[in-house]
Amino acid sequence: MKKLIAAAAIGLCSLCGMTAGLAQYPSRTVTLLVPTTPGTAQDVLARQFAPVLAQKFGQAFIVENRPGASGNIGTAVVTKAAPDGHTLLVTASTLASTPPFYKDLPYDPATDLAPVASFAKAAMALAVHPSFPATSVQQFISQVKLKPGAYNYSSPGNGSAHHLMMELLKLQAGINIVHIPFKGTGDAVAGLIGGTVNASMISLVSAIPQVKNGRLRVLASTGDRRSVLASEISTFREANLAEMDIEPWLAVFAPAGTPRDIITRLNGEFNSIMQLAQFKEVLSKYGMSAFSGTPEELGTLLKEELVRWQRVVKQAGIKAD
């Protein structure tokens, strides 16, 4: 009986400790660390999150940029921070796609970070120059198969999401189309519009205006359903290319070991914030939509994409610059 009472007391104390931890959180300024330069979508949103979170929690939230090494420098800082919820990583799905390019990565995204909340995603689209002889993704695949290696596609750079998604399409469809890396998204799209390259995987929202003015043709988009922005554009899923149903995302992570009650509170607040009109307006500007869920769902998504991109990089033989 004494042992049972002691065990119950220990359990009660542990529960009280968790509750006290949440009650005292945050006890000081919280840093939203963005592993990119200012001006990216996650940076802009983080800066809008900060004052809203400060009001909700009654403590200051600040944004700190730590760019470099495709986001690895800033991410490593968060993995080494105290697991108390006072340092959070505001990052993108590149968290899952860059590890295959680094043999000595100082952290493991799947084990050194605790998922907190996803908050945005964006549809991608396969776009071609209007002169390309195809009006559907099936016709595109057939045409490229007729002339292996004769056609090319642009991307913002080696290892970018645009590059990897096109390489995934190549693997899925069994086609040979040459990669032409450019220095940035703007140059990659300009090369496509100018006819320097034949195709590219670009964000759907940036493609739509070019489609309307006749400069580009979009053959398919990602997503489990057609976009409300362009319902006439079919999805890869409709073309029996379900594995292409990938949308780049933005999310928040904490250092591994951060108390569950703190993560739960943060998840609820981020999910609530993304329903506010001011954030939906910013997302629309970047061609993104709100993407909420549980920490467990974010963790599953991260692990799935880590496996997928590791496989694509290996099978496609992609090497780091």
N, C-alpha and C positions, 0 to 999 in steps of 0.2 A: 504493500500500500504506500509506504514511504517513497518507493521508487516511482510509482505512478504519479504521486503528487509532485515529486521533483521534476519529472518529465513534463507534466502539464505546466508547471511554473516556467520551465525553460521555454516551452512553446509559446506561452503567453507573453513572456518577455521579448521573444523574437518578433512576435506580431506587433507588440507595442513599439519596438525599435523601428520596424518598417513604417508604421503609421507616423511615428515622430519624424522619421527621415523625410517623408512626403510633406508633412506639415511645415518643416523647416526649409523645404526646397522652393525656390533657390535662396541660398543664404548670402549670395554675393552675385556680382555681374556674371551673366552667362554669355559665352562667346559662340557665335554662329560662324564657324570657320568654313570659308569657301575656297576650295583648292584650285581656283582659276583667277584670272585677272578680272578687274571690275568690268561690268557691262554685259557679262553673260547672263543667260536667263536665270540660272540659280543665284547669281549675285544680286540681280535686280529684285528677285522675289525675297531673298534673305533680308534685304534692306527694307522691304515692306513688311516682312514678318516681325522684325525687331520691335518697332513701337507697339504693335498690337500685342505681342507676347509680353512686353514690359507692363502693359496695362493689365493684362490678365493675371500675371504672376506678382505684380508689385515690386519688380526688381529690374534693373537695367539689362537689356540684351544688346550686344554690339556685334558688328560684322567685321571679320578679319579675313583679308585675302592672303593666301599662301600658295601662289601658283608655282608651276614647275614640274617637269618630268611627267607630263600628261595627268597631273592631279595627284601623283604619288607623294610629293613632298608634303602637301597639306594633309593628305589622308594619314600619312605616317605620324604626323603630329597628334592627330586625334586618337589614334590607337595607343599612344603612349601617355595620354592625358589621364588624370584621375577619373575613375569610373563613378562619378557622382552627379552627372547631368549638367555640369557647368561648362562643358566643352562639347559642342555638337557639330557634326559634319553635314553641310548642305551640299550635296553632290549630285552627279548624274550617272546614268547607266554605263558610262565609260569605266566605272568602278569594276564592272564585270568583264569588260572587253580589253582593258590594257594589261592585266596580269600576264597573259601568255607571251607578251613581248619583253618581259623582265625576268631574267633568271634569278636575280638576287633581290627580289622584292622584300623589303624589311617587314612585311606584315602579310597576313592572310585575311582577305576581306570576309571570308565566311566564318572565321573564328575570332578575329581581333576587333570586330565591330558588332554592336548590338542594333538591329533594325529598330527604328522608331516609327517612321511614317513616310509613305510615298505621298506625293502631292500633285504631280503633273505628268502628262505623257503627250507625245506628239506622233501623228501618223506620218509615215514616209511613203514616197511614191516612186515608181519606175517611170522616168520621163525620157523621151527621145526627141531628137531634132525632127521637125515636121517632114523632112525629106526621107526619113527612115521608113522603109516599106513594111509597116506593121501598125495595126490599130488595136491590137490586143496583146496581152502578154504571151498567149499561145502562139500568135503569129510571130512575135519577137523571137521566141525560142526557136521556132522552125526556121526563120530567116538566118539566125546566127549559126544554126547547125548546117545550113547550106554552104556557108563560107567560114569555116573555123579559123579564128585568128585574124579575120579580115576587118572586124569591127572593134571599136574600143569604147571605153566608158571613163568618165572623170570622177574624181573624189577630192575632198579637201585635203587629202594627205594619206600616206600609208598608215594603216591601223585605225583610221577614223571609222565611225559607225557606218558611214556611207560606203566605205571600202569593204568592210566586213559583211555588210548586208548584201552587197553585189556578189561577193565571193560565195556567200551562202546560196544565192540564187544559181550561180554557176554550178555548184555542187548538186543542188536539188534537180536542176534541169539537164545537167550533163552537157553544158555548152562551153565553148572556148571564146572568150571575149577579152581583149587586152585592157589592163588597167593603166590609166594615165593620171598620176597624182598631180594635183595643183597645190598652190600655197593658199589655202583657205577656201571657204564655201563660196564666196563671191566669185572668185576666179574660176572655180569648177563649174558653176552655173553659167558664167559668161562664156566659157569654152563650149558648153553645150548649145547655148543660144546662137553663138556665132558659127556653129557647125564644125568646130575644130575636133569635137568628139561626137560620137553617135548617140550615147545614152548616159544616164546618171541616176543614182538613187538620191533623191533630194526630199526635203520636207514638203508635205502636201500643200501647206499653206503658202509656201513661196512659189510653188509651181502653178497654182491656180491662176494668178494674174497673167502669167506668161502664156497659159493655155488660152485664156480669153482674148489675148491680143494676137494669137496665132503664132507665137514664137516657139512654143513647145507643145508636145502631145504627151499626155499621161496615159499609160497603159494599165496600171493597177496601183492600188494603195494597200498599206497594211491596216490592220484593225479587224475586229471580228464582225464588223458591219460597215456598210458604206458611210462615208462622211456626210454630215448634214451640209458641209460646205460645198460638196460636189457629188450629189447623189448619182450622177450619171457615170461616175468612175467606179468600176468593179474592183473587188478586193482580190488579193492573191488567193485567199481561201476559196473564192468562187472558181478559181482556175486550178483547184486541187493542189495548191502549193501552200498548205496550211502552216508549214514550218516558217514561212516568210511572214507570218502574222506577228511581227515584232514592232514595238513602238518604243523609241527612246524615252526614258523616264527620269524624273528628278525625285530625290528623296532625302530624308534626314536619318543620320545614324549617330549613335553614341559609342563611347568606348565599351568594349566587352566587359561585363560585370556590373554595369550600371543597374541599380535596383529596379526590380520589375514595376513597383508602384510608380516610380518616377517616369518610366517609359510609357506606362499606361496613361498617365496624366498628360504627357506631352503628345501622345498619339491622338488623344481626344481633342486637344486644343488645335493641333494642326488640321485634323479633319474638319473641325468647326470653322477654322479660318478660311479654308479653301471654298467654303460656300458663300463667302462674302462677295458682294458685287465688285469691289475694287480689285480683288484678286482674279476674278473671272475675266475682268477687263485686261489685266496684264497678261494672263494666259492667252487670251485671244490675240493679242499683239504678237506674241511669239509662236502662234499657231499651235498652241497646246490646250489641253483640256484638263479639268480636275481629275485626279486619280488617287482616291483615298482607299484605305484598307487597314488591316491589322498589322502589327509588327511581324506576326507569323507569316502572313501572306507576302510581305516584303522580303523576309528571309528566304522563303521558298523561291521567289522570283530571282533573287540574287544568285542562289546556288544553281538554279537551272541555267541561268545565262553564263555563269562561270564555266559550266560544263560545255555548253553549246559553243562558246567562242574559243575555248581551248581546242575543241575538235575542229572547228573551221580553220583556225590558224594552222593547225598541224596538217590537215588534209590538203589545204590549199598551198602549203609551203610558204606562208607569208613570213618574211623576216623583218625585224626592226630596222629602221633607217640607221 
